[in-house]
Amino acid sequence: MAKTPEMVNHFLDDLRVQLAIGGAKEIAHLLDIKQEDLTSRGLEVDGNFYLWDTRFYNRIMIEKEFSLYKQEFANYFPLESTIEGMLNIFEALLGLVFIELVSEERINLSGMLFTPL
């Protein structure tokens, strides 16, 4: 635990500086991928990388450079066991307890979900 707010601010400032360097490199790399993509499709390249470009070109980068495709990746992580594993992690780390409710219990509790105990 940080002992003072100044220690927290110093930590966050240092973290911001360290992450900015890697972030700038990643944006430059994604811009290269964008320019290559636009050129290959015969579209005009304006040299800018916009926030809305991030997801599209990040996906292209992952597929191209790491040969990871979402569907193939999903085959190794079935939804049911993945959710169960995540809930177990949340229980262990955060001290939470998750209880599955059957449909009848859900109906009976639907009006009480956000009321104080």
Buried (B, 14 or more C-beta within 10 A) or exposed (E): EEEEEEEEEEEEEEEEEEEEEEEEEEBEBBBEBBBBBEEEEEEEEEEEBEEEBBEEBBEBBBEEEEEEEEEEEEEEEEEEEEEEEEBEEEEEEEEEEEEEEEEEEEEEEEEEEEEEE
